[in-house]
Amino acid sequence: MDLGGNGAKDKIGILLNITYFSSLGLQNQSYIRSNMSASIPAFQLVEEPRILEPILTQRLPVSTNIYNILKQNKSWKSEHQWFTLQDLTAKDVWVVVTYVRKDYGQVICISRPPNAQVTPEIRTAFSNCEFIDWSESFMAACIETPVSDMISSISIRDKGNCTEIHPCYVYSMDPEEALQLNIPSGNYEIKSIDTEEGIEFLLKTWKYAMEGSRDYVENCLKRNLSFGVYINNEIVADVIFDCHGLIGMLYSLPEYRGQGLGQLVMRKAMKESAAHQFVPGSTVEKRNIAARTFMERVGYKVAAEVDYLFYNKPTY
């Protein structure tokens, strides 16, 4: 897969032309705050997100998750909202996609222009934007650390939210390399996970499951890729493609660990995601040395340092 080249740069140059954006229906100004200074950039609603593909392709592998969300958009179109923010300093655009989950609230994913700085104007645009309700629960997923610093500052200092931060690495593999992964056969079957069976398995084993997660897990299983290792018709290991563009929820039953089934099902997911035009990617918490070693063993490489930020609105 060609992740760059002059052709991609030319397309980006065209996409960044303001007149071109307007001609593609990005002129919707309903999200511009009427009291904004003319010096503060305003977010624009993107009605046809596919036009952003050349930009996000150019930003791979750092933009792996948001690139994959774009590829998923056909299945999630009614839930996803896409926005761009013109960065006059970088002469490029910030890309934001949001959707709402019952368990963690609004999910926010951001792709910044390469090497763009978080200027006071950019910070103000995020703090004042109307499509993020900072007073409600949210999860900012797979956010580059410079952008994470901005999000945490807005949430904590501006809005007064008790915000939790999980430092992570995002891992990625070139799709062409993933297509060559070997998936050996054995005394097991690897197949897509049945929705009802998968819901019960994942809600019992996924450490981040909470009230409201059933709806999220069910939607992932119904709309995204998922794979389970089955022995004697029982699922013993699993992985799914989540809704923020990454392969996750990997789990092997304790009695089957040490047999390589986790690596097997992960490589299967990586290979099949590449075959479906995604870029294989996953995140791991920095402190989880065992998981980081696992990612290296399956062939992943670190793409960037990122954070997950959580604000859970209190009930009092």
N, C-alpha and C positions, 0 to 999 in steps of 0.2 A: 504494500500500500504506500503510495507516495504521500508523505506528510508535509511536503513543502513544495519548493520549486517556484520558478518565476511566474508560472501560470497562476498559482494560488495567490501570490503577492499582487499580481495584476488585478485579480478578482476582488481582493480586499480593497485595493485602491479605488475600484469602482464602487464597492459597497459603502465605502466611507464617504462618498460624495453625498452631501446633504440633499441635493436635488434628486438623486437616485433613490434615497430613502423615501422621500416624499412620494415619488412616483409609484412606489411599491406599497403604498397604504400605511406607512409608518407615521403619518401626520397626525394621528389621533393624539390630541393634547389633553384628554380628560384627566390625566394624572398630573398635570402641571399645577402646582400651587399658585393661586392667583397673586399671592403676596411675595413671590420669589423675586429676588433681585435679578436683573438681566444678566449679571455675571455668574449666577448659579445655574449650571446645566440642569435640564429637566429630563426625566425619564419619558420614553415613548413606548407605547404598547405596540408589540410586533404581532400583526395579524397573520402573517405567514412565516413561521419560524424557519422554514427550510432555507430561506435566503441567507441565514446565518451560518450555514454549513461551511462555506469556504473560510470564514473567519475562525471558527472553532477547529477546523482541520489544521490550519496554520499554527494553532496553539497547542497541538498535541506534542508530547503526552501529558503535559500539565493539565490540560482541559479534558482529560479522559472522561470524567464522570458527566460533565455537562454536554460533551459531544454525544455520549451515549443516550442521555436523556432526550436530546434532539432526535436521535434515531428511533427512540421509543415513542415519539410524540403521536404517531398515528393511533396507538392504543390508548393514549392518555390525553388526547387533545382536549376533551371536555374539562379536565382537571387542571391542566398546565396553563399558566400565564407567562408570557415572555416579554421582556422589556430590554431596551437598550438605553445607554447613557453616553452621549457624545463627550469624549475627553479631548478638549481642544489642545491641551498641553502635549498629550501623546499622539494626537491626530489619529485616534482610534476610538473604538467603542467598548464600553463595559457591557456585558451580557448577563442578565438575571432571569432565572426561571423560578417560579414559586408554585406550590400546590399545598393542599391542606390534608393532614392526616388526623384521625380521631385520637391517636395515642400521643403524638408529640406536637400537635398543632401545625402551624404553618411551616413548611419546609422552604428554605431559601438556599439556592445554589448560584454561585457567581463565577464568571470568567472575566478576569481583568486583562487589559491590554498588556502584552509582554513588557516587563520593566516599568510599567506605569506607576507613578507615585500617588499615594493617597493625599491629595491636596485638600486644603480646607473647603474648597468648592465641592469636590467629590464627596467629602464627608457630610457636608450639609445636605447635599442632594439625597444621600441615603437616609440621613436622620429625619428629613422632612417628607420623604416620599409617602404617598397615600396608599400604596398597595401592600406595605408592611405595617401591620398593627403591632407596634412594639409593646403594647400593654397586654397582649395575649401571648399564650405559650407559643414557642417557636423552636425550630432546630435549623441552624445554619450548617449545611452538610458539606464536608470536604472543601473547606475554605482555605486558600493559600494564607500563610501566616501573616503577611503584611495586611491583607484584607481582614483577616480574623482580628487583628489588633484594632482595626477601625470598628468592626461590628461589636466587639466586646466593650470598647469605649463608649459607643453610642448606647448600648443596652444598659451598661452599668452606670456610667457617669451622667449621661443625658436623661435616661429614662428611669433610673433607680432600680433596675432589675437585678436580682441575685442570679447571676449567669454562670453556668458551669462550662468549663472548657476541657476538651479531651485532645491532647496533642497526638497527632498521627502521622504516618507516612502513607501516601498514595502510591501504589505499585501499578505498573503497566507492562504490557508486552506488545510488540509489533504484531499486527494481525497475520502477516505473512509467516512469521515465525510460529505463531500459535497454530496455524493450519497444519504445521508439520509435527505437532506433538503426537507421540505414540500413546495409544490407549489400549493396553494389553487386555486380552480376554482371560477369564478364570472361572472359579466356581461362584460366580456372581452375575448379576444382570444390572446394567446401567440404563436407566430410562427416565423419562419425564415423570415428575411426582404427581400422583393423583391428588386433586385439590383437597378433598375432605381428609384423606390420610395425612397429607402434608401439613394441613392446618394444625391438626392435633400434635404431630411430631414436632413442628417448629415452635409452637407455643409452649411446649414442655422443655425444649432444649435451648432456645434462643435466649441468651442472657439479658438482652435488652427488651424482651417482651413485657408489656404492661397492659393496664386496662385500655381497651380500644385497639390493641394490636391485631386482634383477630381480623378485623376488616382490612387492615393493611396487608397482612400475610395472605389473605384470600385473594385480594386483587393482584398481588405479585404473582401468585401461582396461576391465576387464570389468564393473565395478560403477558407475562414475561417467561423467559427460559428458566427451567429448573431441572435438576437432575438428582436422582437418588441411586445409591448402591443397594441392591436387593439381594438378600441371601435367604433361601427358602421362603420366597415371597414376602419377606419382611424387610422394611427399610432399616438400614443400619448406618448409613451415612448420607448426608445431603448437602446441597448448596443451591442457592437461587440467585437470579439476577434481580436486584432490588430496584426500587423506584427512583433512586437518585443515581442511577447509571453505573452501578458497581456490582461485582459478584461477591455475595456475602452470605451470612447466616450458616457458614460451614460448621458441620457438627458430625462427629462419629460417636456411636455408642461406646461407653468405656470398655466393654468386653471385646470390642473389635478393633481397639486401637493398637498401633504398632504393626499393623499389617499393610500399611500403605494405602488404605482405602480413602483417606482424606485427600492425599495427593492425586489419587486416581480420579475422584469425582471433581476435584478442582480443575485438573487438566482437561477433563471432558467438557466442563463448562467454558473454559478458556478457548478450547478449539471450536466448540459450537457457536460461541458468541462471535468469534472471528468469521465463521462461515455465514453468520447472519448479519454481517457488515458492522458489527460493533468492534470496539477496541477493548480487549480484555483488561480489566482493572479491578483492584481491590484496595481496601484500606486496613491498616493495622495500627493499634495504639503503640506509641513509641516504647512504652514500658514493657510491652509484651514481647520479650526476646524470643521465646519459643515460636510465636506466630511469625515473627520477622524471619527467623531461620527457615520456617516452612515456606514462606513466600519465595525465598531465594532458591530453595530446592525445586520448586515447581517451575522455575524459570523466570519469575518476575524480576523487574528492576525498579528501583525507587525512581519515581517521576518528580515528586515534590514533597515538601513538608506542609502539612495541612492541619487544620483543627476542625473538630465538631463542637459547636456551641449550642447549649440548651438553656432555655428559660422555661420553667414550669410555673405558670401563674398560680399563686397561692389561693387557697379557698377562704382564707380569713380576710 
